[in-house]
Amino acid sequence: MIFILILILLLITLVTLTMFYVVTKNKKYIFIIRSIMNYSIYFGVFFGVMYLLLRVAHI
């Protein structure tokens, strides 16, 4: 459930920043979007690997 909430908040954030970029044409929004996407992918991979390790190790 919390996973879906995080994804919805991430999507809302990215859509909002994209709209800001379209309206203002300011390149800093592209940098912020790229940073958010990179950190989201890193956290997703990290938590995915941790989940799989916990399922395999049965801790």
PDB file of N, CA, C and O in Angstrom:
ATOM      1  N   MET A   1       0.826  -1.194   0.000  1.00  0.00           N
ATOM      2  CA  MET A   1       0.000   0.000   0.000  1.00  0.00           C
ATOM      3  C   MET A   1       0.872   1.260   0.000  1.00  0.00           C
ATOM      4  O   MET A   1       0.614   2.205  -0.746  1.00  0.00           O
ATOM      5  N   ILE A   2       1.894   1.259   0.838  1.00  0.00           N
ATOM      6  CA  ILE A   2       2.766   2.435   0.904  1.00  0.00           C
ATOM      7  C   ILE A   2       3.545   2.595  -0.394  1.00  0.00           C
ATOM      8  O   ILE A   2       3.880   3.709  -0.798  1.00  0.00           O
ATOM      9  N   PHE A   3       3.830   1.467  -1.041  1.00  0.00           N
ATOM     10  CA  PHE A   3       4.539   1.497  -2.317  1.00  0.00           C
ATOM     11  C   PHE A   3       3.720   2.245  -3.371  1.00  0.00           C
ATOM     12  O   PHE A   3       4.265   3.034  -4.142  1.00  0.00           O
ATOM     13  N   ILE A   4       2.428   1.998  -3.400  1.00  0.00           N
ATOM     14  CA  ILE A   4       1.545   2.672  -4.362  1.00  0.00           C
ATOM     15  C   ILE A   4       1.452   4.164  -4.042  1.00  0.00           C
ATOM     16  O   ILE A   4       1.425   4.994  -4.951  1.00  0.00           O
ATOM     17  N   LEU A   5       1.403   4.501  -2.770  1.00  0.00           N
ATOM     18  CA  LEU A   5       1.348   5.912  -2.364  1.00  0.00           C
ATOM     19  C   LEU A   5       2.614   6.653  -2.788  1.00  0.00           C
ATOM     20  O   LEU A   5       2.544   7.783  -3.271  1.00  0.00           O
ATOM     21  N   ILE A   6       3.764   6.021  -2.607  1.00  0.00           N
ATOM     22  CA  ILE A   6       5.029   6.639  -3.011  1.00  0.00           C
ATOM     23  C   ILE A   6       5.068   6.835  -4.519  1.00  0.00           C
ATOM     24  O   ILE A   6       5.515   7.880  -4.994  1.00  0.00           O
ATOM     25  N   LEU A   7       4.609   5.848  -5.279  1.00  0.00           N
ATOM     26  CA  LEU A   7       4.580   5.981  -6.732  1.00  0.00           C
ATOM     27  C   LEU A   7       3.648   7.099  -7.190  1.00  0.00           C
ATOM     28  O   LEU A   7       3.970   7.831  -8.126  1.00  0.00           O
ATOM     29  N   ILE A   8       2.508   7.234  -6.543  1.00  0.00           N
ATOM     30  CA  ILE A   8       1.565   8.300  -6.900  1.00  0.00           C
ATOM     31  C   ILE A   8       2.169   9.673  -6.598  1.00  0.00           C
ATOM     32  O   ILE A   8       2.066  10.592  -7.411  1.00  0.00           O
ATOM     33  N   LEU A   9       2.800   9.811  -5.429  1.00  0.00           N
ATOM     34  CA  LEU A   9       3.437  11.086  -5.088  1.00  0.00           C
ATOM     35  C   LEU A   9       4.578  11.412  -6.039  1.00  0.00           C
ATOM     36  O   LEU A   9       4.758  12.569  -6.419  1.00  0.00           O
ATOM     37  N   LEU A  10       5.350  10.404  -6.428  1.00  0.00           N
ATOM     38  CA  LEU A  10       6.436  10.611  -7.384  1.00  0.00           C
ATOM     39  C   LEU A  10       5.881  11.054  -8.733  1.00  0.00           C
ATOM     40  O   LEU A  10       6.421  11.964  -9.363  1.00  0.00           O
ATOM     41  N   LEU A  11       4.823  10.423  -9.168  1.00  0.00           N
ATOM     42  CA  LEU A  11       4.212  10.785 -10.452  1.00  0.00           C
ATOM     43  C   LEU A  11       3.661  12.211 -10.420  1.00  0.00           C
ATOM     44  O   LEU A  11       3.840  12.964 -11.377  1.00  0.00           O
ATOM     45  N   ILE A  12       2.997  12.582  -9.336  1.00  0.00           N
ATOM     46  CA  ILE A  12       2.464  13.940  -9.210  1.00  0.00           C
ATOM     47  C   ILE A  12       3.602  14.968  -9.238  1.00  0.00           C
ATOM     48  O   ILE A  12       3.491  16.014  -9.877  1.00  0.00           O
ATOM     49  N   THR A  13       4.693  14.655  -8.539  1.00  0.00           N
ATOM     50  CA  THR A  13       5.839  15.563  -8.516  1.00  0.00           C
ATOM     51  C   THR A  13       6.435  15.739  -9.901  1.00  0.00           C
ATOM     52  O   THR A  13       6.727  16.860 -10.318  1.00  0.00           O
ATOM     53  N   LEU A  14       6.614  14.636 -10.614  1.00  0.00           N
ATOM     54  CA  LEU A  14       7.216  14.714 -11.941  1.00  0.00           C
ATOM     55  C   LEU A  14       6.315  15.440 -12.938  1.00  0.00           C
ATOM     56  O   LEU A  14       6.804  16.203 -13.771  1.00  0.00           O
ATOM     57  N   VAL A  15       5.030  15.212 -12.861  1.00  0.00           N
ATOM     58  CA  VAL A  15       4.098  15.903 -13.755  1.00  0.00           C
ATOM     59  C   VAL A  15       4.098  17.404 -13.457  1.00  0.00           C
ATOM     60  O   VAL A  15       4.088  18.221 -14.377  1.00  0.00           O
ATOM     61  N   THR A  16       4.109  17.762 -12.182  1.00  0.00           N
ATOM     62  CA  THR A  16       4.126  19.172 -11.809  1.00  0.00           C
ATOM     63  C   THR A  16       5.397  19.859 -12.302  1.00  0.00           C
ATOM     64  O   THR A  16       5.332  20.952 -12.866  1.00  0.00           O
ATOM     65  N   LEU A  17       6.542  19.229 -12.095  1.00  0.00           N
ATOM     66  CA  LEU A  17       7.792  19.822 -12.564  1.00  0.00           C
ATOM     67  C   LEU A  17       7.831  19.914 -14.083  1.00  0.00           C
ATOM     68  O   LEU A  17       8.377  20.872 -14.631  1.00  0.00           O
ATOM     69  N   THR A  18       7.263  18.936 -14.764  1.00  0.00           N
ATOM     70  CA  THR A  18       7.202  18.989 -16.226  1.00  0.00           C
ATOM     71  C   THR A  18       6.337  20.160 -16.679  1.00  0.00           C
ATOM     72  O   THR A  18       6.681  20.858 -17.633  1.00  0.00           O
ATOM     73  N   MET A  19       5.224  20.375 -16.001  1.00  0.00           N
ATOM     74  CA  MET A  19       4.377  21.517 -16.349  1.00  0.00           C
ATOM     75  C   MET A  19       5.108  22.839 -16.098  1.00  0.00           C
ATOM     76  O   MET A  19       4.995  23.777 -16.888  1.00  0.00           O
ATOM     77  N   PHE A  20       5.855  22.907 -14.997  1.00  0.00           N
ATOM     78  CA  PHE A  20       6.646  24.111 -14.724  1.00  0.00           C
ATOM     79  C   PHE A  20       7.651  24.359 -15.846  1.00  0.00           C
ATOM     80  O   PHE A  20       7.838  25.497 -16.276  1.00  0.00           O
ATOM     81  N   TYR A  21       8.294  23.296 -16.316  1.00  0.00           N
ATOM     82  CA  TYR A  21       9.264  23.455 -17.400  1.00  0.00           C
ATOM     83  C   TYR A  21       8.584  23.925 -18.680  1.00  0.00           C
ATOM     84  O   TYR A  21       9.104  24.803 -19.368  1.00  0.00           O
ATOM     85  N   VAL A  22       7.432  23.353 -19.007  1.00  0.00           N
ATOM     86  CA  VAL A  22       6.729  23.730 -20.241  1.00  0.00           C
ATOM     87  C   VAL A  22       6.312  25.197 -20.184  1.00  0.00           C
ATOM     88  O   VAL A  22       6.375  25.902 -21.191  1.00  0.00           O
ATOM     89  N   VAL A  23       5.890  25.652 -19.017  1.00  0.00           N
ATOM     90  CA  VAL A  23       5.428  27.033 -18.897  1.00  0.00           C
ATOM     91  C   VAL A  23       6.601  28.017 -18.901  1.00  0.00           C
ATOM     92  O   VAL A  23       6.538  29.049 -19.569  1.00  0.00           O
ATOM     93  N   THR A  24       7.667  27.709 -18.164  1.00  0.00           N
ATOM     94  CA  THR A  24       8.745  28.684 -17.999  1.00  0.00           C
ATOM     95  C   THR A  24       9.942  28.465 -18.912  1.00  0.00           C
ATOM     96  O   THR A  24      10.725  29.391 -19.123  1.00  0.00           O
ATOM     97  N   LYS A  25      10.103  27.258 -19.461  1.00  0.00           N
ATOM     98  CA  LYS A  25      11.266  26.888 -20.291  1.00  0.00           C
ATOM     99  C   LYS A  25      12.582  27.049 -19.531  1.00  0.00           C
ATOM    100  O   LYS A  25      13.626  27.310 -20.129  1.00  0.00           O
ATOM    101  N   ASN A  26      12.523  26.893 -18.220  1.00  0.00           N
ATOM    102  CA  ASN A  26      13.701  27.006 -17.376  1.00  0.00           C
ATOM    103  C   ASN A  26      14.361  25.627 -17.266  1.00  0.00           C
ATOM    104  O   ASN A  26      13.709  24.653 -16.889  1.00  0.00           O
ATOM    105  N   LYS A  27      15.652  25.550 -17.597  1.00  0.00           N
ATOM    106  CA  LYS A  27      16.365  24.269 -17.641  1.00  0.00           C
ATOM    107  C   LYS A  27      16.579  23.647 -16.263  1.00  0.00           C
ATOM    108  O   LYS A  27      16.871  22.455 -16.171  1.00  0.00           O
ATOM    109  N   LYS A  28      16.440  24.425 -15.194  1.00  0.00           N
ATOM    110  CA  LYS A  28      16.662  23.855 -13.866  1.00  0.00           C
ATOM    111  C   LYS A  28      15.615  22.793 -13.540  1.00  0.00           C
ATOM    112  O   LYS A  28      15.891  21.887 -12.754  1.00  0.00           O
ATOM    113  N   TYR A  29      14.428  22.883 -14.123  1.00  0.00           N
ATOM    114  CA  TYR A  29      13.398  21.878 -13.874  1.00  0.00           C
ATOM    115  C   TYR A  29      13.772  20.544 -14.507  1.00  0.00           C
ATOM    116  O   TYR A  29      13.466  19.488 -13.954  1.00  0.00           O
ATOM    117  N   ILE A  30      14.426  20.582 -15.655  1.00  0.00           N
ATOM    118  CA  ILE A  30      14.899  19.343 -16.277  1.00  0.00           C
ATOM    119  C   ILE A  30      15.948  18.690 -15.387  1.00  0.00           C
ATOM    120  O   ILE A  30      15.942  17.470 -15.225  1.00  0.00           O
ATOM    121  N   PHE A  31      16.843  19.477 -14.810  1.00  0.00           N
ATOM    122  CA  PHE A  31      17.858  18.942 -13.906  1.00  0.00           C
ATOM    123  C   PHE A  31      17.216  18.317 -12.666  1.00  0.00           C
ATOM    124  O   PHE A  31      17.637  17.250 -12.219  1.00  0.00           O
ATOM    125  N   ILE A  32      16.201  18.977 -12.112  1.00  0.00           N
ATOM    126  CA  ILE A  32      15.513  18.452 -10.930  1.00  0.00           C
ATOM    127  C   ILE A  32      14.785  17.155 -11.270  1.00  0.00           C
ATOM    128  O   ILE A  32      14.828  16.200 -10.495  1.00  0.00           O
ATOM    129  N   ILE A  33      14.114  17.113 -12.430  1.00  0.00           N
ATOM    130  CA  ILE A  33      13.421  15.899 -12.854  1.00  0.00           C
ATOM    131  C   ILE A  33      14.407  14.754 -13.014  1.00  0.00           C
ATOM    132  O   ILE A  33      14.142  13.636 -12.573  1.00  0.00           O
ATOM    133  N   ARG A  34      15.548  15.029 -13.646  1.00  0.00           N
ATOM    134  CA  ARG A  34      16.567  13.995 -13.847  1.00  0.00           C
ATOM    135  C   ARG A  34      17.099  13.495 -12.505  1.00  0.00           C
ATOM    136  O   ARG A  34      17.295  12.292 -12.329  1.00  0.00           O
ATOM    137  N   SER A  35      17.333  14.395 -11.564  1.00  0.00           N
ATOM    138  CA  SER A  35      17.824  13.996 -10.249  1.00  0.00           C
ATOM    139  C   SER A  35      16.807  13.130  -9.509  1.00  0.00           C
ATOM    140  O   SER A  35      17.167  12.119  -8.905  1.00  0.00           O
ATOM    141  N   ILE A  36      15.546  13.527  -9.558  1.00  0.00           N
ATOM    142  CA  ILE A  36      14.501  12.749  -8.898  1.00  0.00           C
ATOM    143  C   ILE A  36      14.401  11.358  -9.513  1.00  0.00           C
ATOM    144  O   ILE A  36      14.273  10.365  -8.796  1.00  0.00           O
ATOM    145  N   MET A  37      14.460  11.287 -10.833  1.00  0.00           N
ATOM    146  CA  MET A  37      14.384   9.979 -11.494  1.00  0.00           C
ATOM    147  C   MET A  37      15.578   9.096 -11.126  1.00  0.00           C
ATOM    148  O   MET A  37      15.411   7.907 -10.858  1.00  0.00           O
ATOM    149  N   ASN A  38      16.782   9.678 -11.113  1.00  0.00           N
ATOM    150  CA  ASN A  38      17.963   8.894 -10.755  1.00  0.00           C
ATOM    151  C   ASN A  38      17.866   8.348  -9.333  1.00  0.00           C
ATOM    152  O   ASN A  38      18.091   7.159  -9.110  1.00  0.00           O
ATOM    153  N   TYR A  39      17.533   9.209  -8.372  1.00  0.00           N
ATOM    154  CA  TYR A  39      17.434   8.748  -6.992  1.00  0.00           C
ATOM    155  C   TYR A  39      16.286   7.748  -6.818  1.00  0.00           C
ATOM    156  O   TYR A  39      16.402   6.812  -6.028  1.00  0.00           O
ATOM    157  N   SER A  40      15.198   7.931  -7.534  1.00  0.00           N
ATOM    158  CA  SER A  40      14.090   6.984  -7.451  1.00  0.00           C
ATOM    159  C   SER A  40      14.509   5.615  -7.960  1.00  0.00           C
ATOM    160  O   SER A  40      14.155   4.596  -7.366  1.00  0.00           O
ATOM    161  N   ILE A  41      15.249   5.584  -9.041  1.00  0.00           N
ATOM    162  CA  ILE A  41      15.725   4.305  -9.578  1.00  0.00           C
ATOM    163  C   ILE A  41      16.701   3.660  -8.603  1.00  0.00           C
ATOM    164  O   ILE A  41      16.624   2.454  -8.368  1.00  0.00           O
ATOM    165  N   TYR A  42      17.612   4.435  -8.034  1.00  0.00           N
ATOM    166  CA  TYR A  42      18.565   3.888  -7.064  1.00  0.00           C
ATOM    167  C   TYR A  42      17.846   3.292  -5.859  1.00  0.00           C
ATOM    168  O   TYR A  42      18.153   2.177  -5.440  1.00  0.00           O
ATOM    169  N   PHE A  43      16.883   4.039  -5.299  1.00  0.00           N
ATOM    170  CA  PHE A  43      16.146   3.532  -4.150  1.00  0.00           C
ATOM    171  C   PHE A  43      15.309   2.310  -4.522  1.00  0.00           C
ATOM    172  O   PHE A  43      15.205   1.364  -3.741  1.00  0.00           O
ATOM    173  N   GLY A  44      14.721   2.331  -5.700  1.00  0.00           N
ATOM    174  CA  GLY A  44      13.926   1.182  -6.130  1.00  0.00           C
ATOM    175  C   GLY A  44      14.754  -0.074  -6.280  1.00  0.00           C
ATOM    176  O   GLY A  44      14.337  -1.152  -5.856  1.00  0.00           O
ATOM    177  N   VAL A  45      15.923   0.055  -6.878  1.00  0.00           N
ATOM    178  CA  VAL A  45      16.811  -1.105  -7.025  1.00  0.00           C
ATOM    179  C   VAL A  45      17.290  -1.566  -5.653  1.00  0.00           C
ATOM    180  O   VAL A  45      17.304  -2.766  -5.378  1.00  0.00           O
ATOM    181  N   PHE A  46      17.678  -0.641  -4.797  1.00  0.00           N
ATOM    182  CA  PHE A  46      18.151  -1.001  -3.459  1.00  0.00           C
ATOM    183  C   PHE A  46      17.083  -1.759  -2.676  1.00  0.00           C
ATOM    184  O   PHE A  46      17.356  -2.826  -2.127  1.00  0.00           O
ATOM    185  N   PHE A  47      15.869  -1.211  -2.624  1.00  0.00           N
ATOM    186  CA  PHE A  47      14.819  -1.865  -1.856  1.00  0.00           C
ATOM    187  C   PHE A  47      14.355  -3.160  -2.520  1.00  0.00           C
ATOM    188  O   PHE A  47      13.941  -4.094  -1.835  1.00  0.00           O
ATOM    189  N   GLY A  48      14.422  -3.219  -3.842  1.00  0.00           N
ATOM    190  CA  GLY A  48      14.098  -4.473  -4.527  1.00  0.00           C
ATOM    191  C   GLY A  48      15.086  -5.570  -4.190  1.00  0.00           C
ATOM    192  O   GLY A  48      14.687  -6.705  -3.933  1.00  0.00           O
ATOM    193  N   VAL A  49      16.369  -5.249  -4.187  1.00  0.00           N
ATOM    194  CA  VAL A  49      17.400  -6.232  -3.829  1.00  0.00           C
ATOM    195  C   VAL A  49      17.265  -6.630  -2.369  1.00  0.00           C
ATOM    196  O   VAL A  49      17.382  -7.808  -2.033  1.00  0.00           O
ATOM    197  N   MET A  50      17.019  -5.655  -1.495  1.00  0.00           N
ATOM    198  CA  MET A  50      16.843  -5.978  -0.074  1.00  0.00           C
ATOM    199  C   MET A  50      15.629  -6.879   0.135  1.00  0.00           C
ATOM    200  O   MET A  50      15.686  -7.805   0.944  1.00  0.00           O
ATOM    201  N   TYR A  51      14.542  -6.627  -0.572  1.00  0.00           N
ATOM    202  CA  TYR A  51      13.352  -7.456  -0.468  1.00  0.00           C
ATOM    203  C   TYR A  51      13.654  -8.892  -0.907  1.00  0.00           C
ATOM    204  O   TYR A  51      13.273  -9.854  -0.239  1.00  0.00           O
ATOM    205  N   LEU A  52      14.340  -9.013  -2.035  1.00  0.00           N
ATOM    206  CA  LEU A  52      14.675 -10.355  -2.511  1.00  0.00           C
ATOM    207  C   LEU A  52      15.618 -11.071  -1.551  1.00  0.00           C
ATOM    208  O   LEU A  52      15.452 -12.267  -1.309  1.00  0.00           O
ATOM    209  N   LEU A  53      16.600 -10.368  -1.003  1.00  0.00           N
ATOM    210  CA  LEU A  53      17.511 -10.991  -0.045  1.00  0.00           C
ATOM    211  C   LEU A  53      16.783 -11.447   1.212  1.00  0.00           C
ATOM    212  O   LEU A  53      17.072 -12.519   1.744  1.00  0.00           O
ATOM    213  N   LEU A  54      15.850 -10.646   1.683  1.00  0.00           N
ATOM    214  CA  LEU A  54      15.089 -11.043   2.867  1.00  0.00           C
ATOM    215  C   LEU A  54      14.179 -12.224   2.577  1.00  0.00           C
ATOM    216  O   LEU A  54      13.965 -13.066   3.449  1.00  0.00           O
ATOM    217  N   ARG A  55      13.641 -12.298   1.369  1.00  0.00           N
ATOM    218  CA  ARG A  55      12.798 -13.448   1.007  1.00  0.00           C
ATOM    219  C   ARG A  55      13.615 -14.727   0.886  1.00  0.00           C
ATOM    220  O   ARG A  55      13.149 -15.805   1.255  1.00  0.00           O
ATOM    221  N   VAL A  56      14.829 -14.605   0.370  1.00  0.00           N
ATOM    222  CA  VAL A  56      15.670 -15.783   0.196  1.00  0.00           C
ATOM    223  C   VAL A  56      16.288 -16.213   1.524  1.00  0.00           C
ATOM    224  O   VAL A  56      16.355 -17.408   1.812  1.00  0.00           O
ATOM    225  N   ALA A  57      16.742 -15.252   2.339  1.00  0.00           N
ATOM    226  CA  ALA A  57      17.437 -15.567   3.578  1.00  0.00           C
ATOM    227  C   ALA A  57      16.475 -15.977   4.698  1.00  0.00           C
ATOM    228  O   ALA A  57      16.907 -16.606   5.663  1.00  0.00           O
ATOM    229  N   HIS A  58      15.202 -15.643   4.600  1.00  0.00           N
ATOM    230  CA  HIS A  58      14.193 -15.974   5.612  1.00  0.00           C
ATOM    231  C   HIS A  58      14.563 -15.444   6.995  1.00  0.00           C
ATOM    232  O   HIS A  58      14.476 -16.161   7.992  1.00  0.00           O
ATOM    233  N   ILE A  59      14.968 -14.201   7.038  1.00  0.00           N
ATOM    234  CA  ILE A  59      15.315 -13.597   8.329  1.00  0.00           C
ATOM    235  C   ILE A  59      14.056 -13.091   8.996  1.00  0.00           C
ATOM    236  O   ILE A  59      14.119 -12.544  10.097  1.00  0.00           O
TER     237      ILE A  59
END
